[in-house]
Amino acid sequence: MAADSYTLLDHGNGQKLEQFGPHTLIRPCGQALWNKTSSEDLWKKADASFSRQGKLHWEKKKKLPSTWTITVNNLQFKIQPTDFGHLGIFPEHIPFWKWMQDIITKEKRDFSLLNLFAYSGGASLSAAKVGASVVHVDSSKGMNCWAKENAALNNLENAPIRYITDDAVKFLIKEKKRGRSYDGIILDPPSFGRGAKGEVFKIETAIIPLLSLCRELLSEQAQFLFFSCHTPGFTPQVMQNLLSPLFSEKSGSIDCGEMLIPHANPLPSGVFARWQKNI
């Protein structure tokens, strides 16, 4: 792995040790119930660790810049430790960016992608880099600004990406009324969130209407819908049961599984389900 990229170094005892470019960080990892495999010396060299004990906070062991840049999937990303322990990229999504790019490239036509709960733009930039037109939707104005910064880092500031700050469900309803459709849709909904105007999102009650709207917005030439989730209780079978009824009359295949961060012992980090027209 390149020194300026991302590497999962170790995990265990409820934590994960990650390298983001030149800096190593420790973050909580509830599913890592097993013992660490690397020496404690490696863990002690970490630049900072995130703690959920008491008030959420970073414990910095060394001087750490407020932001820095790493390269992933031939794209540059701004890394910034946040108050919630996030850093601006979800490593478990990285393999799916390449999968999506391969589909878009093989289509050899104008391809429209809708990216919901789009965060800092990893999927949006990956799609735009191979020629797709992207609608990037997130309820956080700050995250959309972060995504634009990432676009500028990659000379994609003039790429056909529309950044929209809106509640995902409300946006989908408006798109349906406008008669819009997309060749691919990606969504990574949170367990709980608030929309641009304070709308409450609870995945347990919102997910079926959300997925149904996404299905209605797929074009006749649509190639995929990709749905990822980090909510406890959402297993691959739950994801299969959610997606299957929506695509029972549409050709293609559905596959589901755990998202894994590459390592000698891969680290599970959420689940995914995807419908793909051509396997």
C-alpha positions as CSV (number, residue, x, y, z in Angstrom):
1,M,0.0,0.0,0.0
2,A,1.4,3.4,-0.9
3,A,2.6,5.5,2.0
4,D,0.2,8.4,1.1
5,S,-2.8,6.1,1.1
6,Y,-5.0,4.2,3.6
7,T,-4.0,1.0,5.4
8,L,-5.7,-1.0,8.2
9,L,-2.8,-2.0,10.3
10,D,-4.6,-4.0,13.0
11,H,-7.8,-4.5,15.0
12,G,-9.0,-6.1,18.2
13,N,-10.1,-5.5,21.7
14,G,-12.8,-3.1,20.5
15,Q,-10.4,-0.9,18.5
16,K,-8.9,-0.5,15.0
17,L,-5.4,0.9,14.2
18,E,-5.4,2.7,10.8
19,Q,-2.9,4.6,8.7
20,F,-4.1,7.6,6.8
21,G,-1.2,8.7,4.8
22,P,1.6,9.7,7.2
23,H,-0.5,9.5,10.3
24,T,-1.7,6.5,12.3
25,L,-4.9,6.7,14.4
26,I,-6.8,4.5,16.8
27,R,-10.6,4.5,16.7
28,P,-13.3,2.5,18.4
29,C,-14.5,-0.6,16.6
30,G,-17.3,-2.4,18.5
31,Q,-17.3,-5.5,16.3
32,A,-13.6,-6.2,16.9
33,L,-14.3,-8.5,19.8
34,W,-11.1,-10.6,19.3
35,N,-7.6,-9.9,20.5
36,K,-5.2,-7.7,18.7
37,T,-2.6,-9.5,16.5
38,S,0.1,-6.8,16.3
39,S,2.5,-5.8,19.1
40,E,1.5,-3.2,21.6
41,D,4.6,-1.2,20.4
42,L,2.9,-0.7,17.1
43,W,-0.3,0.6,18.7
44,K,1.7,2.9,21.0
45,K,3.2,4.6,18.0
46,A,-0.2,6.0,17.0
47,D,-0.4,9.8,16.5
48,A,-3.9,10.0,18.2
49,S,-6.8,8.0,19.4
50,F,-10.5,8.8,19.5
51,S,-12.4,8.2,22.8
52,R,-16.1,7.8,23.5
53,Q,-15.5,7.8,27.3
54,G,-17.2,10.9,28.7
55,K,-17.3,13.6,26.1
56,L,-16.3,12.5,22.6
57,H,-12.8,13.6,22.0
58,W,-9.4,13.0,20.3
59,E,-6.4,12.2,22.5
60,K,-3.4,13.4,20.5
61,K,-0.1,11.8,21.4
62,K,1.9,13.7,18.8
63,K,1.4,16.9,16.9
64,L,-1.3,16.3,14.3
65,P,-2.3,18.8,11.6
66,S,-5.9,19.9,11.4
67,T,-6.1,18.5,7.9
68,W,-4.0,16.5,5.4
69,T,-4.4,14.7,2.1
70,I,-4.3,11.1,1.1
71,T,-4.6,9.2,-2.2
72,V,-7.2,6.4,-2.6
73,N,-8.4,4.8,-5.9
74,N,-6.3,7.4,-7.8
75,L,-8.1,10.2,-6.1
76,Q,-7.0,12.7,-3.5
77,F,-9.1,13.3,-0.3
78,K,-8.9,15.8,2.5
79,I,-8.6,14.1,5.8
80,Q,-9.8,15.9,8.9
81,P,-10.5,14.5,12.3
82,T,-14.1,15.4,13.3
83,D,-15.8,15.7,16.7
84,F,-17.6,12.4,16.0
85,G,-14.4,10.4,15.1
86,H,-15.0,10.5,11.4
87,L,-12.2,11.5,9.0
88,G,-13.8,12.2,5.7
89,I,-13.6,8.7,4.1
90,F,-15.2,5.3,4.8
91,P,-12.5,2.7,3.7
92,E,-15.1,-0.1,3.4
93,H,-16.6,1.8,0.4
94,I,-13.4,1.9,-1.6
95,P,-13.8,-1.5,-3.4
96,F,-17.3,-0.5,-4.6
97,W,-16.0,2.7,-6.3
98,K,-13.9,0.6,-8.7
99,W,-16.9,-1.8,-9.3
100,M,-19.0,1.2,-10.2
101,Q,-16.4,2.8,-12.4
102,D,-16.0,-0.5,-14.4
103,I,-19.8,-0.5,-15.1
104,I,-19.9,3.1,-16.2
105,T,-16.8,2.7,-18.4
106,K,-18.3,-0.4,-20.1
107,E,-21.5,1.5,-20.9
108,K,-19.7,3.9,-23.3
109,R,-22.5,6.4,-23.2
110,D,-23.7,9.4,-21.2
111,F,-24.3,7.9,-17.7
112,S,-26.2,9.6,-14.9
113,L,-25.5,8.8,-11.3
114,L,-27.5,9.8,-8.2
115,N,-25.5,9.7,-4.9
116,L,-27.6,10.0,-1.8
117,F,-26.2,10.7,1.7
118,A,-23.1,11.5,-0.4
119,Y,-20.8,12.6,2.4
120,S,-17.4,13.9,1.2
121,G,-17.9,12.7,-2.4
122,G,-15.8,9.5,-2.8
123,A,-18.4,7.8,-5.0
124,S,-19.3,11.1,-6.8
125,L,-15.7,11.8,-7.8
126,S,-15.0,8.2,-8.8
127,A,-18.0,8.3,-11.1
128,A,-17.2,11.8,-12.5
129,K,-13.6,10.8,-13.2
130,V,-14.8,8.1,-15.7
131,G,-17.2,10.5,-17.4
132,A,-20.5,10.2,-15.5
133,S,-22.8,13.1,-14.8
134,V,-23.5,13.1,-11.0
135,V,-26.1,14.5,-8.7
136,H,-24.6,14.6,-5.2
137,V,-27.1,15.0,-2.4
138,D,-26.4,15.5,1.3
139,S,-28.3,17.3,4.0
140,S,-25.2,18.8,5.4
141,K,-24.0,22.0,3.7
142,G,-20.6,21.5,5.4
143,M,-20.2,18.0,3.9
144,N,-21.0,19.4,0.4
145,C,-18.4,22.0,0.8
146,W,-15.9,19.3,1.8
147,A,-16.9,17.3,-1.3
148,K,-16.2,20.4,-3.4
149,E,-12.8,20.7,-1.8
150,N,-12.1,17.1,-2.7
151,A,-13.2,17.8,-6.3
152,A,-10.8,20.7,-6.5
153,L,-7.9,18.5,-5.2
154,N,-8.5,16.2,-8.2
155,N,-9.0,19.0,-10.8
156,L,-12.7,17.9,-11.0
157,E,-14.1,21.3,-9.9
158,N,-15.6,21.7,-13.4
159,A,-16.8,18.1,-13.7
160,P,-20.6,17.6,-14.2
161,I,-21.4,17.2,-10.5
162,R,-24.4,19.0,-9.0
163,Y,-24.1,19.5,-5.3
164,I,-27.4,19.6,-3.6
165,T,-28.1,20.3,0.1
166,D,-31.5,18.7,0.8
167,D,-33.3,16.0,2.6
168,A,-32.9,12.8,0.6
169,V,-36.6,11.7,0.7
170,K,-37.9,15.2,-0.2
171,F,-35.4,15.4,-3.0
172,L,-36.5,12.0,-4.4
173,I,-40.1,13.1,-4.3
174,K,-39.3,16.3,-6.2
175,E,-37.3,14.4,-8.8
176,K,-40.2,12.0,-9.4
177,K,-42.5,14.9,-10.0
178,R,-39.9,16.4,-12.4
179,G,-39.8,13.1,-14.3
180,R,-36.1,12.6,-13.8
181,S,-34.4,9.3,-13.9
182,Y,-30.9,7.9,-13.3
183,D,-28.7,5.1,-14.8
184,G,-27.3,4.3,-11.3
185,I,-28.1,5.1,-7.7
186,I,-26.0,4.9,-4.6
187,L,-27.2,5.4,-1.1
188,D,-25.6,5.1,2.3
189,P,-28.3,6.2,4.8
190,P,-27.5,6.8,8.4
191,S,-29.3,5.0,11.3
192,F,-30.6,8.4,12.4
193,G,-30.2,11.9,11.0
194,R,-31.7,15.3,10.3
195,G,-32.4,16.8,6.9
196,A,-31.4,20.3,5.7
197,K,-34.5,21.8,7.5
198,G,-34.4,19.6,10.6
199,E,-36.4,16.7,9.1
200,V,-35.9,13.5,11.3
201,F,-34.7,10.4,9.5
202,K,-35.0,7.0,11.2
203,I,-33.8,4.2,9.0
204,E,-36.3,1.6,10.4
205,T,-39.3,3.6,9.3
206,A,-37.8,5.5,6.3
207,I,-35.9,2.7,4.5
208,I,-38.8,1.1,2.5
209,P,-40.2,4.4,1.2
210,L,-36.7,5.5,0.4
211,L,-35.8,2.4,-1.6
212,S,-39.1,2.4,-3.4
213,L,-38.5,6.0,-4.6
214,C,-35.1,5.1,-5.7
215,R,-36.4,2.1,-7.7
216,E,-39.0,4.5,-9.4
217,L,-36.2,6.8,-10.4
218,L,-34.1,4.2,-12.2
219,S,-34.1,4.7,-16.0
220,E,-34.9,2.1,-18.6
221,Q,-31.2,1.8,-19.2
222,A,-30.3,1.7,-15.5
223,Q,-27.4,-0.6,-14.6
224,F,-27.3,-0.7,-10.8
225,L,-28.6,0.4,-7.4
226,F,-26.1,0.1,-4.5
227,F,-27.3,0.3,-0.9
228,S,-24.9,0.2,2.1
229,C,-25.7,0.4,5.8
230,H,-23.9,0.5,9.1
231,T,-27.0,0.1,11.3
232,P,-26.8,-2.7,13.9
233,G,-29.4,-5.4,13.1
234,F,-29.2,-4.9,9.3
235,T,-27.7,-8.2,8.2
236,P,-27.1,-9.3,4.6
237,Q,-30.3,-11.2,4.7
238,V,-32.2,-8.2,6.0
239,M,-30.8,-6.2,3.0
240,Q,-31.8,-9.0,0.6
241,N,-35.3,-9.0,2.0
242,L,-35.6,-5.2,1.5
243,L,-34.3,-5.2,-2.0
244,S,-35.8,-8.3,-3.5
245,P,-39.4,-7.3,-3.7
246,L,-38.5,-4.0,-5.5
247,F,-36.7,-5.9,-8.3
248,S,-38.9,-9.0,-8.7
249,E,-40.1,-7.8,-12.1
250,K,-36.8,-6.3,-13.3
251,S,-34.1,-8.3,-15.0
252,G,-30.8,-8.5,-13.3
253,S,-29.4,-10.0,-10.0
254,I,-29.1,-9.0,-6.4
255,D,-26.2,-9.8,-4.2
256,C,-25.7,-8.9,-0.5
257,G,-22.9,-9.2,1.9
258,E,-20.6,-7.7,4.5
259,M,-18.5,-4.7,3.6
260,L,-14.9,-5.6,4.6
261,I,-11.8,-3.5,5.1
262,P,-8.9,-5.4,3.6
263,H,-6.4,-6.9,6.1
264,A,-4.9,-10.3,6.8
265,N,-8.0,-10.8,8.8
266,P,-10.6,-8.6,7.0
267,L,-12.6,-6.3,9.2
268,P,-16.4,-6.3,8.8
269,S,-17.8,-2.8,8.6
270,G,-21.4,-2.7,7.7
271,V,-23.4,-4.5,5.0
272,F,-24.4,-3.9,1.4
273,A,-27.0,-4.9,-1.1
274,R,-26.9,-4.2,-4.8
275,W,-29.0,-4.8,-7.8
276,Q,-27.1,-5.0,-11.1
277,K,-28.7,-5.3,-14.5
278,N,-25.9,-7.2,-16.2
279,I,-23.8,-9.6,-14.2
